[in-house]
């Protein structure tokens, strides 16, 4: 399942190379292919974490040299979301792609990373 390409959908259900939308999360690619920003809106949990991993894999496969995650609009993040962030870091490293998380994420996401001790472990900019 994780090896399948991410099917990105527009809000009307039309295929889009830059956006994935389902009930829990919206993932949008922004910026040039080589320097991708991935904006995540909604809940980053068991239902959506694999979508983020697929989006990160897709960015790397499309030739991104750097990826910045924007979690400003993440309302809730559980351990599956943490797994997606850690997996994304590993995936990007394996593909020679820089990986950072933009500072100023939602308070909920920041608190989740704080209580797990990952605020000091993950790369932020």
Residue frames as qw, qx, qy, qz and C-alpha x, y, z in Angstrom:
[[0.000, 0.885, 0.466, 0.000, 0.00, 0.00, 0.00],
 [0.293, -0.814, 0.078, 0.496, 2.79, 2.45, 0.80],
 [0.425, -0.181, 0.572, 0.678, 4.39, 1.90, -2.60],
 [0.307, 0.690, 0.612, 0.235, 1.32, 3.12, -4.47],
 [0.210, 0.255, 0.063, 0.942, 1.56, 6.67, -5.85],
 [0.068, 0.430, 0.539, -0.720, -0.46, 9.21, -3.94],
 [0.131, 0.572, 0.644, 0.491, -3.64, 9.97, -5.81],
 [0.083, -0.250, -0.244, 0.933, -4.05, 13.67, -5.35],
 [0.065, 0.627, 0.736, 0.247, -7.61, 14.91, -5.67],
 [0.044, -0.285, -0.004, -0.958, -9.10, 18.35, -5.96],
 [0.304, 0.091, 0.592, -0.741, -12.05, 19.31, -3.79],
 [0.698, 0.281, -0.067, -0.656, -14.37, 18.40, -6.65],
 [0.877, -0.036, 0.478, -0.029, -12.79, 14.96, -7.00],
 [0.669, 0.723, -0.168, 0.015, -10.77, 15.90, -10.09],
 [0.876, -0.081, -0.041, 0.474, -7.29, 14.48, -10.34],
 [0.043, 0.972, -0.174, 0.149, -4.66, 17.01, -9.30],
 [0.765, 0.256, -0.399, 0.437, -0.90, 16.61, -9.06],
 [0.183, 0.438, -0.378, 0.795, -0.70, 19.16, -6.24],
 [0.441, -0.303, 0.354, -0.767, -3.44, 18.32, -3.75],
 [0.385, -0.162, -0.908, -0.023, -4.87, 15.36, -1.84],
 [0.417, -0.262, 0.238, -0.837, -8.13, 15.73, 0.06],
 [0.433, -0.278, -0.852, -0.095, -10.06, 13.26, 2.17],
 [0.464, -0.743, -0.406, -0.261, -12.32, 13.60, 5.19],
 [0.688, -0.632, -0.154, 0.322, -9.56, 13.97, 7.79],
 [0.467, -0.531, 0.257, 0.659, -6.72, 15.71, 5.98],
 [0.567, 0.820, 0.074, 0.022, -5.77, 17.89, 3.05],
 [0.639, -0.397, 0.336, 0.567, -2.21, 17.70, 1.74],
 [0.480, 0.870, 0.108, -0.035, -1.12, 20.30, -0.78],
 [0.720, -0.031, 0.186, 0.668, 2.16, 20.54, -2.69],
 [0.122, 0.983, 0.072, -0.120, 3.44, 24.08, -3.14],
 [0.222, -0.780, 0.467, 0.352, 6.52, 25.55, -4.74],
 [0.526, 0.567, -0.565, -0.288, 8.79, 24.21, -7.46],
 [0.957, -0.011, -0.274, -0.093, 9.35, 20.47, -7.78],
 [0.633, 0.312, -0.508, 0.494, 12.96, 20.69, -6.55],
 [0.092, 0.113, -0.553, 0.821, 12.02, 22.62, -3.39],
 [0.413, -0.465, -0.673, -0.401, 8.64, 21.33, -2.26],
 [0.243, -0.162, 0.530, -0.797, 6.57, 22.71, 0.56],
 [0.369, -0.308, -0.849, -0.219, 3.94, 20.27, 1.74],
 [0.314, -0.251, 0.264, -0.877, 1.07, 21.98, 3.56],
 [0.295, -0.245, -0.923, 0.035, -0.98, 19.69, 5.82],
 [0.390, -0.248, 0.119, -0.879, -4.45, 20.72, 7.02],
 [0.817, -0.239, -0.309, -0.424, -6.68, 18.71, 9.32],
 [0.772, -0.508, 0.348, -0.155, -5.85, 15.73, 11.48],
 [0.444, 0.549, -0.708, 0.012, -2.58, 13.85, 11.23],
 [0.642, -0.299, 0.583, -0.399, -3.52, 10.52, 12.72],
 [0.530, -0.049, 0.841, 0.090, -4.02, 6.84, 11.92],
 [0.591, 0.633, 0.487, -0.118, -6.47, 7.67, 9.14],
 [0.412, 0.910, -0.015, -0.028, -4.15, 10.12, 7.36],
 [0.432, -0.722, 0.467, 0.273, -0.53, 9.44, 8.32],
 [0.683, 0.065, 0.625, 0.373, 0.05, 7.04, 5.42],
 [0.425, 0.842, 0.298, 0.150, -1.16, 9.77, 3.05],
 [0.119, -0.950, 0.265, 0.113, 1.59, 12.08, 4.31],
 [0.605, -0.381, 0.629, 0.306, 4.21, 9.34, 3.91],
 [0.637, 0.445, 0.556, 0.296, 3.05, 8.73, 0.32],
 [0.219, 0.970, 0.093, 0.040, 3.16, 12.50, -0.37],
 [0.332, -0.801, 0.448, 0.216, 6.73, 12.69, 0.93],
 [0.665, -0.054, 0.669, 0.326, 7.72, 9.66, -1.16],
 [0.524, 0.720, 0.418, 0.182, 6.13, 11.24, -4.21],
 [0.013, 0.985, -0.141, -0.102, 8.01, 14.51, -3.68],
 [0.473, -0.562, 0.613, 0.290, 11.31, 12.60, -3.48],
 [0.650, 0.215, 0.676, 0.272, 10.51, 10.49, -6.53],
 [0.401, 0.862, 0.292, 0.106, 9.64, 13.62, -8.52],
 [0.633, 0.410, -0.095, 0.650, 13.14, 14.97, -7.85],
 [0.319, -0.923, -0.028, -0.213, 12.75, 17.22, -4.79],
 [0.552, 0.350, -0.484, 0.581, 16.07, 18.25, -3.29],
 [0.022, 0.044, -0.595, 0.802, 14.36, 19.74, -0.25],
 [0.378, -0.548, -0.668, -0.332, 11.00, 19.33, 1.45],
 [0.046, -0.144, 0.467, -0.871, 9.51, 21.66, 4.04],
 [0.254, -0.496, -0.828, -0.060, 6.46, 20.50, 5.99],
 [0.195, -0.297, 0.103, -0.929, 3.96, 23.15, 6.98],
 [0.329, -0.347, -0.870, 0.124, 1.91, 21.93, 9.96],
 [0.097, -0.097, 0.211, -0.968, 0.30, 25.27, 10.84],
 [0.619, -0.079, -0.120, -0.772, -3.18, 23.90, 10.18],
 [0.512, -0.045, -0.857, 0.029, -2.88, 20.49, 11.81],
 [0.539, -0.552, 0.007, -0.636, -5.62, 20.35, 14.42],
 [0.833, -0.402, 0.329, -0.189, -4.69, 17.01, 15.98],
 [0.532, 0.525, -0.664, 0.004, -1.68, 14.72, 15.76],
 [0.877, -0.398, 0.204, -0.178, -1.37, 11.31, 17.40],
 [0.590, -0.468, 0.607, 0.256, 1.40, 8.69, 17.46],
 [0.714, 0.408, 0.504, 0.264, 0.67, 7.76, 13.83],
 [0.268, 0.957, 0.021, 0.109, 1.33, 11.37, 12.86],
 [0.378, -0.782, 0.478, 0.129, 4.62, 11.24, 14.76],
 [0.750, -0.025, 0.609, 0.256, 5.48, 8.06, 12.88],
 [0.578, 0.731, 0.301, 0.202, 4.78, 9.85, 9.59],
 [0.010, 0.975, -0.222, 0.016, 7.11, 12.73, 10.53],
 [0.530, -0.564, 0.613, 0.160, 9.91, 10.35, 11.54],
 [0.748, 0.252, 0.574, 0.219, 9.38, 8.18, 8.47],
 [0.421, 0.895, 0.122, 0.081, 9.46, 11.29, 6.29],
 [0.201, -0.871, 0.435, 0.111, 12.81, 12.30, 7.71],
 [0.633, -0.253, 0.702, 0.207, 14.22, 8.84, 6.99],
 [0.668, 0.552, 0.484, 0.124, 12.68, 8.66, 3.52],
 [0.265, 0.961, -0.075, 0.002, 14.09, 12.05, 2.55],
 [0.359, -0.720, 0.573, 0.156, 17.54, 11.15, 3.89],
 [0.710, 0.016, 0.678, 0.192, 17.55, 7.93, 1.86],
 [0.563, 0.677, 0.414, 0.229, 16.73, 9.94, -1.27],
 [0.495, 0.007, 0.050, 0.867, 19.28, 12.71, -0.68],
 [0.094, -0.696, -0.380, -0.602, 16.52, 15.21, -0.04],
 [0.074, 0.168, -0.484, 0.855, 16.63, 17.85, 2.71],
 [0.424, -0.555, -0.688, -0.196, 13.77, 17.66, 5.23],
 [0.095, 0.037, -0.451, 0.887, 12.60, 20.35, 7.63],
 [0.153, -0.690, -0.707, 0.003, 9.43, 21.25, 9.49],
 [0.076, 0.592, 0.065, 0.800, 8.42, 24.88, 9.43],
 [0.175, -0.162, -0.634, 0.735, 8.32, 26.52, 12.86],
 [0.343, 0.063, 0.099, -0.932, 5.04, 27.95, 14.07],
 [0.311, -0.186, -0.885, -0.292, 3.05, 24.74, 13.79],
 [0.557, -0.570, -0.302, -0.523, -0.32, 24.44, 15.50],
 [0.329, -0.570, 0.549, -0.514, -0.22, 24.39, 19.29],
 [0.931, -0.103, 0.206, -0.284, -1.72, 20.90, 19.31],
 [0.878, 0.386, -0.213, 0.187, 1.00, 19.50, 17.04],
 [0.211, 0.671, -0.499, 0.507, 3.72, 21.33, 18.95],
 [0.597, -0.477, 0.436, -0.475, 2.44, 19.98, 22.27],
 [0.992, 0.060, 0.040, -0.099, 2.41, 16.42, 20.92],
 [0.717, 0.488, -0.324, 0.378, 6.04, 16.74, 19.83],
 [0.109, -0.688, 0.445, -0.563, 6.96, 18.45, 23.09],
 [0.766, -0.395, 0.351, -0.367, 5.62, 15.70, 25.37],
 [0.985, 0.145, 0.041, 0.080, 7.36, 13.04, 23.28],
 [0.547, -0.612, 0.319, 0.475, 10.70, 14.88, 23.36],
 [0.670, 0.352, 0.474, 0.451, 10.78, 15.26, 19.58],
 [0.136, 0.986, 0.093, -0.038, 10.87, 19.05, 19.47],
 [0.262, -0.804, 0.479, 0.233, 14.62, 18.78, 20.01],
 [0.626, -0.124, 0.727, 0.253, 15.07, 15.80, 17.66],
 [0.564, 0.612, 0.519, 0.196, 13.30, 16.81, 14.46],
 [0.389, -0.006, 0.199, 0.899, 14.74, 19.39, 12.06],
 [0.090, 0.855, 0.475, -0.190, 12.94, 22.76, 12.22],
 [0.382, 0.159, 0.181, 0.892, 13.46, 25.99, 10.35]]
